[in-house]
Amino acid sequence: MKTSTILKWITGGFEAALGIPFLGGLLILSTAWTPLFVMLVLHIVTLVFSANECEKKHGSILGIVTSVVGFIPVIGMVMHIITAILLMIDAAKSNKKAEIEDF
């Protein structure tokens, strides 16, 4: 499994956790928006690995946008959920493509 695929699963999982109504918002507010900064860094790292491995980059780009606008209550929650779904679909497709190539 490629590094970018692993990072997409990780960032997708974190985005899903941040998208949980009330709990994600509580986590972000109680830690003074630190998770948004951490996610921004993780999405940039994932984007770099995706570019180096010639994988799809749109999930990481959307993640960067989500980290920037994630402080807006309802919009942030929706963006986290959309980003999580997109990253996990990308990771699953990358896994499937790798299995087919290995076969």
LOFI-639804 format. One record per residue (C-alpha): x, y, z. Coordinates in steps of 0.02 Angstrom, whole numbers, padded with zeros to 5 digits. Layout:
<atoms>
> X	Y	Z
...
</atoms>
This chain:
<atoms>
> 00000	00000	00000
> 00066	00171	-00047
> 00105	00304	00082
> -00021	00423	00004
> -00158	00292	00022
> -00118	00266	00206
> -00118	00454	00235
> -00286	00469	00146
> -00361	00338	00263
> -00290	00429	00415
> -00343	00604	00362
> -00513	00537	00306
> -00540	00460	00477
> -00490	00618	00568
> -00603	00722	00454
> -00748	00604	00491
> -00718	00626	00678
> -00715	00815	00660
> -00876	00808	00559
> -00977	00727	00699
> -01109	00854	00751
> -01075	00937	00920
> -00930	00820	00965
> -00818	00879	00822
> -00861	01060	00859
> -00831	01035	01044
> -00661	00957	01009
> -00612	01101	00895
> -00671	01236	01015
> -00599	01156	01172
> -00426	01144	01094
> -00427	01321	01022
> -00439	01265	00841
> -00278	01164	00852
> -00355	01013	00759
> -00386	01125	00609
> -00203	01174	00602
> -00147	00992	00625
> -00265	00936	00487
> -00200	01074	00373
> -00023	01008	00395
> -00079	00827	00369
> -00172	00873	00210
> -00020	00964	00142
> 00089	00812	00180
> -00039	00697	00098
> -00045	00812	-00054
> 00144	00804	-00073
> 00145	00614	-00062
> -00002	00601	-00182
> 00088	00711	-00309
> 00248	00610	-00293
> 00155	00445	-00314
> 00046	00509	-00458
> -00114	00481	-00359
> -00272	00587	-00355
> -00248	00751	-00262
> -00422	00826	-00254
> -00463	00752	-00082
> -00310	00832	-00004
> -00344	00998	-00090
> -00522	00998	-00023
> -00451	00953	00148
> -00340	01107	00144
> -00491	01215	00101
> -00591	01129	00239
> -00454	01165	00367
> -00457	01348	00319
> -00648	01370	00329
> -00676	01238	00464
> -00698	01366	00601
> -00870	01415	00531
> -00993	01309	00632
> -01113	01226	00509
> -01010	01249	00351
> -00859	01173	00437
> -00955	01019	00491
> -01025	00989	00316
> -00854	01018	00238
> -00772	00894	00359
> -00900	00761	00314
> -00883	00789	00126
> -00693	00788	00138
> -00694	00628	00241
> -00803	00539	00113
> -00698	00598	-00033
> -00533	00548	00049
> -00596	00376	00096
> -00664	00344	-00078
> -00495	00395	-00151
> -00404	00281	-00030
> -00519	00134	-00069
> -00497	00160	-00257
> -00308	00169	-00234
> -00313	00005	-00137
> -00418	-00078	-00271
> -00303	-00014	-00410
> -00150	-00078	-00316
> -00229	-00250	-00293
> -00269	-00261	-00479
> -00092	-00210	-00525
> -00019	-00339	-00405
> -00127	-00475	-00479
</atoms>
